[in-house]
Structure formats: C-alpha cells, structure tokens
Amino acid sequence: MSLSLTCKRCNEPITGEDEDELVARVQAHVATHSRLHGRFHQVSREQVLARLRRQEAKENSGHA
C-alpha cells in the first residue's frame, strides 16, 4: 500500500511504498527546500508519521 503526504509549501505530493520510504522522501524534500531558501529545517520521523496519522484520521472521518 502506497502512502503519501503533500508538501505544505509547494503542494507537491510525496509518496512512499511504506513508512520508511515516505519518511526518507519527506526528509529529502524538506532538505532540498531548506537549501533552496537558505534556511536550515529538518523534520523528524515522528513529525512525518504524526502528520500522516492526522491526515489518515481526517480522511477516515470524511473531512478530507
């Protein structure tokens, strides 16, 4: 089952086949944005998974 999140800054969908792949891709995406905008920003595995859980809960409640 594929998992995905959408970047809050650029609305680009970020997809992974599992949690590990999704976390790695989100972290790489954030790192790229940070370099492009001259800032240092990181997201932890826990932050990515928390956002994924919130998104899943929202989708399951019918408020997507």
C-alpha positions as CSV (number, residue, x, y, z in Angstrom):
1,M,0.0,0.0,0.0
2,S,1.4,3.4,-1.0
3,L,1.5,6.3,1.5
4,S,1.6,9.9,0.6
5,L,1.7,13.4,2.0
6,T,1.5,16.8,0.3
7,C,4.2,19.4,0.9
8,K,2.6,22.4,2.7
9,R,5.0,24.8,1.0
10,C,4.7,23.7,-2.7
11,N,1.8,21.3,-2.7
12,E,4.0,18.6,-4.3
13,P,2.8,15.1,-3.4
14,I,5.5,12.9,-1.8
15,T,4.9,9.2,-1.9
16,G,6.5,6.1,-0.5
17,E,5.7,2.4,-0.6
18,D,6.0,2.2,3.3
19,E,6.6,4.4,6.3
20,D,10.4,4.2,6.0
21,E,10.4,5.3,2.3
22,L,7.9,8.0,2.9
23,V,9.9,9.4,5.8
24,A,13.1,9.4,3.8
25,R,11.5,11.1,0.9
26,V,9.8,13.8,3.0
27,Q,13.1,14.5,4.8
28,A,14.9,14.7,1.5
29,H,12.2,17.1,0.1
30,V,12.5,19.3,3.2
31,A,16.3,19.4,3.0
32,T,16.0,20.5,-0.7
33,H,13.6,23.3,0.2
34,S,15.9,24.4,3.0
35,R,18.9,24.6,0.8
36,L,16.9,26.5,-1.9
37,H,15.7,29.1,0.5
38,G,18.8,29.4,2.5
39,R,17.4,28.1,5.7
40,F,18.0,25.0,7.9
41,H,15.0,23.0,8.6
42,Q,14.6,19.3,9.4
43,V,11.7,17.1,10.2
44,S,11.9,14.0,12.4
45,R,10.5,10.6,11.6
46,E,8.0,11.2,14.4
47,Q,6.8,14.5,12.9
48,V,6.3,12.9,9.5
49,L,4.4,10.0,11.0
50,A,2.2,12.2,13.2
51,R,1.2,14.2,10.1
52,L,0.4,11.0,8.3
53,R,-1.8,9.8,11.1
54,R,-3.6,13.2,11.3
55,Q,-4.2,13.0,7.5
56,E,-5.4,9.4,7.7
57,A,-7.8,10.3,10.6
58,K,-9.2,13.3,8.7
59,E,-9.7,11.1,5.6
60,N,-11.4,8.4,7.6
61,S,-13.8,10.8,9.2
62,G,-15.0,12.1,5.9
63,H,-13.4,15.6,6.2
64,A,-10.6,15.2,3.6
